[in-house]
Amino acid sequence: MGYNNNEHLNIFHHYSQNGSIPIENNISRGLAIVFQEYPTFLLMFLNKIGSQIDEHKEAITIDGEYYVNFQKRVSDFSCPDNIVGVSLTAKKGLGETWNNTQNRETTDDPITDISIEFNDTIIIIEVKRTDEDCNGQLKEQISKIIDDNTNVINAHFTWTDIIEMLETYHSIASKEDRIIDDYYHHICYCFPQWCPVKNLANISDFDINAQEKRLNVLINEYNKNHSLPLKDYIDISGEFDSVSELHVWISEKNNNSSVVKFGIWPSAIKSQYWEFINKSTCNFLNEGVNKQINNMDTSNCVYVRIYDTHGRPKYSISTFGITSKEKYTQFCEKIIGRWGRNNSKSSWDEFYNIIMNSSYVPTKNRQNFKEYFEKNLMPSNMNFFNAILSCEIISELSYKEAQNIDKNGAFDKFITDYIRNMESIVEDIH
């Protein structure tokens, strides 16, 4: 039986009066339970501490029983020979700030988040679900437990480290386990930003959050490799005359499986584009083109796009039902141009009325534009905008094909091939 993703059946899921996301107490308690119930996982944790320290490694070797505590006051501890202060946060690198951090006093008898006692060693874990530097708080807790003869060791973990350890544990476990599996899925569900970025080949067909994180990394890498602006899409307006931008995103199909979509925008739409827009699908059969591109299903959608005076796209309005070249040309003549806030011939009010009364703009899109116009455009500092008709050419790549491309490290080449192929097709229409 596969894992049930219904969070309400997860034993770590909690309810609160205001529906807030879990706070440190809840995820700390869950981690304490995992440490208590799974000695092998605790050993993995101790080994990771050992990889961060140069001496006193014998202090983190369990010889006999161990005890896990949750929210224990420092006054309840006896002074140990060794104490390990562990900061657990969402931010990397906090271990480097330990020596330069001053104690931060909170109360006379502070409460620790998680503590583990064995032999003559105490591990104190201070938990934060943010980037907050908690070393000062941790040092203050330790100072109230130790004496001059205690060896003090410090280590730092991120929540991504914990998730990776849970994944490793799961990979070596002989069978599925409800407690550790629920804890893993619970923190991934509540804090997807903590999950490590994996290759698409290692992400299931239904894990949309992990897929989107990986795609964002691939887009950033492409922009860096090609010295393009670092945006959440691929801005190629400075590289080509006929195509301006490429968006890549994950979408769910009817069976809830994933597909990767590529949406490329020609730089502008002119009357001769009608022959292309009128096609519901395109077969990319250019000689030498990647076969995976040839097999992609492709469709088109005409948009009214608003640009600021610097040429940056600000808003897009999808259209539907432009079924003839004559209608298309007439709509072009109405929309394309420079619109001024108070122009007598081409005012914003006139543009607004064209969109709101157009049979080519679906009702929902008209309402969305109305909200944008009133809440964003009118209060803005803009006095002019340019409107054009543009066409987003949307191609679908099966998730299996995307996995193979990423597995082979070929996403950069695939995107380049796709852009050049689409540019060639758009150029042919000119």
C-alpha positions as CSV (number, residue, x, y, z in Angstrom):
1,M,0.0,0.0,0.0
2,G,1.4,3.4,-1.0
3,Y,1.7,6.4,1.4
4,N,-1.6,8.2,2.1
5,N,-1.0,11.9,1.5
6,N,-4.1,13.0,3.4
7,E,-2.5,15.3,6.0
8,H,-5.5,14.9,8.4
9,L,-4.6,11.3,8.9
10,N,-1.0,12.1,9.7
11,I,-0.2,11.4,13.4
12,F,1.9,14.6,13.6
13,H,-0.8,16.9,12.1
14,H,-2.2,19.3,14.7
15,Y,-5.1,21.7,14.9
16,S,-5.1,25.2,16.2
17,Q,-7.8,27.8,16.7
18,N,-6.4,30.2,14.1
19,G,-5.3,27.5,11.6
20,S,-1.6,28.6,11.9
21,I,1.2,26.5,10.6
22,P,3.0,24.3,13.1
23,I,5.3,26.2,15.5
24,E,8.6,25.1,16.9
25,N,6.9,23.1,19.7
26,N,5.2,20.8,17.3
27,I,8.0,20.0,15.0
28,S,10.4,19.8,18.0
29,R,8.2,17.3,19.7
30,G,8.0,15.2,16.6
31,L,11.8,15.1,16.2
32,A,12.1,14.1,19.9
33,I,9.8,11.2,19.3
34,V,11.8,10.1,16.3
35,F,15.0,10.2,18.3
36,Q,13.4,8.3,21.2
37,E,11.9,5.5,19.0
38,Y,14.7,5.0,16.4
39,P,18.2,4.5,17.8
40,T,19.5,4.1,14.3
41,F,18.3,7.5,13.3
42,L,19.8,9.0,16.5
43,L,23.1,7.3,15.6
44,M,23.0,9.0,12.2
45,F,22.4,12.3,13.9
46,L,25.4,11.7,16.2
47,N,27.6,10.7,13.3
48,K,26.7,14.0,11.6
49,I,27.7,15.9,14.7
50,G,31.0,13.9,14.6
51,S,31.7,15.1,11.1
52,Q,31.5,18.7,12.3
53,I,34.0,18.4,15.2
54,D,37.7,17.7,15.4
55,E,38.1,16.5,19.0
56,H,36.1,15.0,21.8
57,K,34.4,12.6,19.4
58,E,34.2,10.0,22.1
59,A,31.7,12.3,23.8
60,I,29.1,11.5,21.2
61,T,29.4,7.7,21.4
62,I,26.5,6.1,23.2
63,D,27.5,3.2,25.5
64,G,24.3,1.9,27.1
65,E,21.0,3.7,27.6
66,Y,20.0,7.1,26.4
67,Y,17.2,9.5,27.4
68,V,15.4,12.0,25.2
69,N,13.7,14.9,26.9
70,F,11.4,17.6,25.5
71,Q,11.1,21.0,27.1
72,K,13.3,20.3,30.1
73,R,14.4,23.1,32.4
74,V,18.1,23.7,32.7
75,S,17.8,23.5,36.5
76,D,16.8,19.9,36.1
77,F,20.2,18.9,34.6
78,S,23.2,17.7,36.5
79,C,26.6,19.1,35.3
80,P,28.0,16.7,32.7
81,D,31.6,16.1,31.5
82,N,30.6,17.0,27.9
83,I,27.8,19.1,26.5
84,V,26.9,19.6,22.9
85,G,25.0,22.6,21.8
86,V,23.1,22.1,18.5
87,S,21.3,24.8,16.7
88,L,18.6,23.6,14.3
89,T,17.3,26.2,12.0
90,A,16.3,26.9,8.3
91,K,19.6,28.7,7.6
92,K,23.0,27.3,6.8
93,G,26.2,28.5,8.3
94,L,25.1,29.4,11.9
95,G,27.8,27.1,13.3
96,E,30.3,29.6,12.1
97,T,28.9,32.3,14.3
98,W,29.2,30.4,17.6
99,N,32.5,31.9,18.8
100,N,31.4,35.4,18.0
101,T,27.9,35.2,19.6
102,Q,27.2,36.6,23.0
103,N,24.9,34.8,25.5
104,R,21.3,36.0,25.2
105,E,19.6,35.8,28.6
106,T,15.9,35.0,28.5
107,T,14.9,33.8,32.0
108,D,16.7,32.6,35.1
109,D,15.7,29.0,34.4
110,P,15.2,28.6,30.6
111,I,13.5,25.7,29.0
112,T,15.4,23.6,26.4
113,D,13.7,22.4,23.3
114,I,15.2,18.9,22.9
115,S,17.8,17.3,25.1
116,I,19.5,13.9,24.8
117,E,21.4,12.4,27.8
118,F,23.7,9.4,27.7
119,N,27.0,8.4,29.5
120,D,28.2,11.7,30.9
121,T,27.1,13.8,27.9
122,I,24.1,16.1,27.3
123,I,23.1,17.3,23.9
124,I,21.0,20.4,23.9
125,I,19.1,21.2,20.7
126,E,17.6,24.6,20.1
127,V,15.0,24.6,17.4
128,K,13.9,27.4,15.1
129,R,11.7,27.1,12.0
130,T,13.2,30.4,10.6
131,D,16.6,31.7,9.8
132,E,17.0,33.1,13.3
133,D,20.5,32.8,14.9
134,C,19.7,31.0,18.1
135,N,23.3,30.5,19.2
136,G,23.1,33.2,21.9
137,Q,20.0,31.6,23.4
138,L,21.7,28.2,23.2
139,K,24.9,29.4,24.9
140,E,22.9,31.0,27.7
141,Q,21.2,27.7,28.4
142,I,24.5,25.8,28.4
143,S,26.1,28.3,30.7
144,K,23.6,27.5,33.4
145,I,24.3,23.8,33.3
146,I,28.1,23.5,33.0
147,D,31.1,24.2,35.2
148,D,34.7,25.1,34.3
149,N,35.6,21.4,33.7
150,T,32.9,20.7,31.1
151,N,33.9,20.2,27.5
152,V,31.6,22.4,25.3
153,I,31.0,21.3,21.7
154,N,28.9,23.1,19.2
155,A,27.2,21.9,16.0
156,H,24.6,23.2,13.5
157,F,21.9,21.5,11.5
158,T,19.4,22.8,9.0
159,W,16.0,21.3,8.5
160,T,17.1,20.2,5.1
161,D,19.8,18.1,6.8
162,I,17.1,16.4,8.9
163,I,15.0,15.7,5.9
164,E,17.9,14.2,4.0
165,M,18.7,12.0,7.1
166,L,15.0,10.8,7.1
167,E,15.3,10.0,3.4
168,T,18.5,8.1,4.0
169,Y,16.9,6.2,6.9
170,H,13.9,5.3,4.7
171,S,16.2,4.0,1.9
172,I,18.0,1.6,4.2
173,A,15.0,0.5,6.4
174,S,13.8,-3.0,5.8
175,K,10.1,-1.9,5.8
176,E,7.9,1.2,5.9
177,D,7.3,2.7,9.4
178,R,4.3,4.8,10.3
179,I,5.9,7.1,12.8
180,I,9.0,8.1,10.8
181,D,7.2,8.2,7.5
182,D,4.5,10.4,9.0
183,Y,7.0,12.8,10.5
184,Y,8.9,13.1,7.2
185,H,5.7,13.8,5.1
186,H,4.5,16.2,7.8
187,I,7.4,18.5,7.7
188,C,7.7,18.3,3.9
189,Y,4.0,19.1,3.7
190,C,4.2,22.1,6.1
191,F,7.6,23.4,5.0
192,P,8.2,22.4,1.4
193,Q,11.0,25.0,1.1
194,W,13.1,22.8,3.4
195,C,13.1,19.8,1.1
196,P,16.3,19.2,-0.7
197,V,16.2,19.9,-4.5
198,K,16.4,16.6,-6.4
199,N,16.9,15.6,-10.0
200,L,13.5,15.2,-11.7
201,A,14.5,11.6,-12.3
202,N,14.3,11.1,-8.5
203,I,10.9,12.9,-8.0
204,S,7.7,11.1,-8.4
205,D,5.1,12.0,-11.0
206,F,2.8,13.5,-8.3
207,D,5.1,15.5,-6.1
208,I,4.4,19.0,-7.6
209,N,6.2,21.0,-4.9
210,A,9.5,19.1,-5.5
211,Q,9.1,19.3,-9.3
212,E,8.6,23.1,-9.1
213,K,11.7,23.6,-6.9
214,R,13.8,21.6,-9.4
215,L,12.5,23.6,-12.4
216,N,13.3,26.8,-10.6
217,V,16.9,25.6,-10.2
218,L,17.1,24.6,-13.8
219,I,15.8,28.0,-15.0
220,N,18.3,29.8,-12.7
221,E,21.1,27.7,-14.0
222,Y,20.2,28.3,-17.6
223,N,20.0,32.1,-17.0
224,K,23.5,32.1,-15.3
225,N,25.0,29.8,-18.0
226,H,23.8,32.1,-20.8
227,S,24.4,35.4,-18.9
228,L,20.7,36.2,-19.1
229,P,18.8,38.4,-16.5
230,L,18.2,36.4,-13.3
231,K,14.4,36.2,-13.4
232,D,11.9,33.4,-12.7
233,Y,11.6,32.9,-16.5
234,I,14.0,33.0,-19.4
235,D,14.3,36.5,-20.8
236,I,15.7,36.2,-24.3
237,S,14.5,39.6,-25.6
238,G,18.1,40.8,-25.9
239,E,19.2,37.6,-27.8
240,F,16.5,37.3,-30.5
241,D,14.3,39.7,-32.6
242,S,11.3,37.4,-33.0
243,V,10.9,35.7,-29.6
244,S,11.2,37.5,-26.2
245,E,10.6,35.2,-23.3
246,L,10.2,31.5,-22.3
247,H,8.3,30.3,-19.3
248,V,8.6,26.7,-18.0
249,W,6.2,25.3,-15.4
250,I,4.6,22.1,-14.1
251,S,1.0,21.4,-14.7
252,E,-1.3,18.5,-13.7
253,K,-3.1,16.5,-16.4
254,N,-6.6,15.0,-16.0
255,N,-5.2,11.9,-14.3
256,N,-3.3,14.1,-11.8
257,S,0.0,13.1,-13.3
258,S,2.5,15.9,-14.3
259,V,3.5,17.5,-17.6
260,V,6.1,20.1,-18.2
261,K,4.9,23.1,-20.2
262,F,6.9,25.5,-22.2
263,G,5.3,28.8,-23.1
264,I,7.3,31.0,-25.5
265,W,6.3,34.5,-26.6
266,P,6.9,36.1,-29.9
267,S,8.1,39.7,-29.6
268,A,4.9,41.1,-31.0
269,I,1.9,40.1,-33.0
270,K,1.2,41.5,-36.5
271,S,-1.5,40.8,-39.0
272,Q,0.6,38.1,-40.8
273,Y,0.7,36.0,-37.6
274,W,-2.9,35.0,-38.2
275,E,-1.9,32.0,-40.3
276,F,0.2,30.7,-37.5
277,I,-2.3,31.5,-34.7
278,N,-5.1,29.8,-36.6
279,K,-3.4,26.4,-36.2
280,S,-4.4,24.5,-33.1
281,T,-1.3,22.4,-33.2
282,C,2.1,22.6,-34.8
283,N,4.4,19.8,-36.0
284,F,8.0,20.8,-35.4
285,L,9.7,18.9,-38.2
286,N,12.7,21.2,-38.9
287,E,15.7,19.2,-40.0
288,G,18.1,18.3,-37.2
289,V,15.7,19.4,-34.4
290,N,15.6,17.3,-31.2
291,K,13.1,14.5,-31.6
292,Q,11.7,15.1,-28.2
293,I,10.7,18.6,-29.5
294,N,9.1,17.1,-32.6
295,N,6.8,15.0,-30.4
296,M,5.5,17.8,-28.2
297,D,1.9,18.8,-28.4
298,T,1.6,22.5,-29.0
299,S,-1.2,25.0,-28.9
300,N,-1.6,28.8,-29.1
301,C,-3.4,31.4,-27.2
302,V,-3.7,35.1,-28.1
303,Y,-3.2,37.6,-25.3
304,V,-3.6,41.3,-24.9
305,R,-0.4,42.3,-23.2
306,I,0.3,45.6,-21.3
307,Y,3.9,46.8,-21.2
308,D,5.3,49.8,-19.3
309,T,7.3,52.4,-21.2
310,H,10.5,50.5,-20.6
311,G,9.2,47.4,-22.4
312,R,8.5,45.3,-19.3
313,P,5.4,43.2,-19.4
314,K,2.9,44.2,-16.7
315,Y,-0.3,42.2,-17.4
316,S,-1.7,39.7,-19.8
317,I,-5.3,39.1,-20.8
318,S,-6.1,35.9,-22.6
319,T,-8.7,35.9,-25.4
320,F,-11.0,33.4,-27.0
321,G,-13.0,33.1,-30.1
322,I,-11.1,35.2,-32.7
323,T,-12.1,32.8,-35.5
324,S,-11.3,34.7,-38.7
325,K,-8.5,36.8,-40.1
326,E,-10.9,39.8,-40.5
327,K,-11.9,39.7,-36.8
328,Y,-8.2,39.3,-35.8
329,T,-7.2,42.3,-37.9
330,Q,-10.0,44.5,-36.5
331,F,-9.1,43.6,-32.9
332,C,-5.4,44.4,-33.6
333,E,-6.4,47.8,-34.8
334,K,-8.4,48.5,-31.7
335,I,-5.8,47.3,-29.2
336,I,-2.3,47.9,-30.5
337,G,-0.8,51.3,-29.5
338,R,0.3,53.7,-26.8
339,W,-2.4,54.5,-24.2
340,G,-2.2,57.5,-21.9
341,R,-3.9,58.0,-18.5
342,N,-5.6,61.2,-19.7
343,N,-5.2,61.0,-23.5
344,S,-8.3,62.3,-25.4
345,K,-8.0,59.8,-28.3
346,S,-6.4,56.8,-26.6
347,S,-7.2,57.0,-22.9
348,W,-7.0,54.3,-20.3
349,D,-10.7,54.6,-19.8
350,E,-11.2,53.8,-23.5
351,F,-8.9,50.8,-23.3
352,Y,-10.8,49.6,-20.2
353,N,-14.1,49.8,-22.1
354,I,-12.7,47.9,-25.1
355,I,-11.6,45.0,-22.8
356,M,-14.7,45.0,-20.6
357,N,-17.1,45.0,-23.7
358,S,-15.1,42.6,-25.9
359,S,-16.7,39.3,-26.7
360,Y,-13.2,37.9,-27.2
361,V,-12.3,38.2,-23.5
362,P,-14.0,35.6,-21.2
363,T,-16.1,36.9,-18.3
364,K,-13.6,35.7,-15.7
365,N,-10.7,37.4,-17.4
366,R,-12.7,40.6,-17.7
367,Q,-13.3,40.6,-13.9
368,N,-9.6,39.9,-13.3
369,F,-8.6,42.8,-15.5
370,K,-11.1,45.0,-13.8
371,E,-9.5,44.2,-10.4
372,Y,-6.0,44.8,-11.9
373,F,-7.1,48.1,-13.5
374,E,-8.6,49.5,-10.3
375,K,-6.1,48.2,-7.7
376,N,-2.8,48.2,-9.6
377,L,-2.8,50.2,-12.7
378,M,-4.8,53.3,-11.7
379,P,-2.9,53.8,-8.4
380,S,0.5,53.3,-10.1
381,N,3.0,56.0,-11.1
382,M,2.6,55.1,-14.8
383,N,1.1,57.7,-17.2
384,F,1.4,55.6,-20.3
385,F,1.5,52.0,-21.3
386,N,1.8,50.1,-24.6
387,A,-0.6,47.4,-25.6
388,I,0.1,44.7,-28.1
389,L,-1.5,41.4,-29.2
390,S,0.9,38.6,-28.5
391,C,0.6,34.8,-28.7
392,E,1.9,32.4,-26.2
393,I,2.9,29.2,-27.9
394,I,2.5,26.4,-25.3
395,S,4.2,23.0,-25.8
396,E,3.8,20.0,-23.5
397,L,6.7,17.7,-22.6
398,S,5.7,14.4,-20.9
399,Y,7.1,14.1,-17.3
400,K,8.9,10.9,-18.3
401,E,10.7,12.7,-21.1
402,A,11.6,15.5,-18.7
403,Q,13.0,13.0,-16.2
404,N,15.2,11.5,-18.8
405,I,16.5,14.9,-20.0
406,D,17.3,16.0,-16.4
407,K,18.9,12.6,-15.6
408,N,21.2,13.0,-18.6
409,G,22.1,16.6,-17.6
410,A,20.6,17.8,-20.9
411,F,18.0,20.4,-19.9
412,D,20.2,23.3,-20.9
413,K,20.7,21.9,-24.4
414,F,17.0,21.0,-24.7
415,I,15.9,24.6,-23.8
416,T,18.4,26.0,-26.3
417,D,17.2,23.7,-29.0
418,Y,13.6,24.5,-28.2
419,I,14.2,28.3,-28.3
420,R,16.0,28.2,-31.6
421,N,13.4,25.9,-33.2
422,M,10.6,28.2,-32.1
423,E,12.5,31.2,-33.2
424,S,12.9,29.7,-36.7
425,I,9.2,28.9,-37.0
426,V,8.2,32.5,-35.9
427,E,10.8,33.9,-38.3
428,D,9.3,32.0,-41.2
429,I,6.0,33.8,-40.7
430,H,7.5,37.3,-41.0
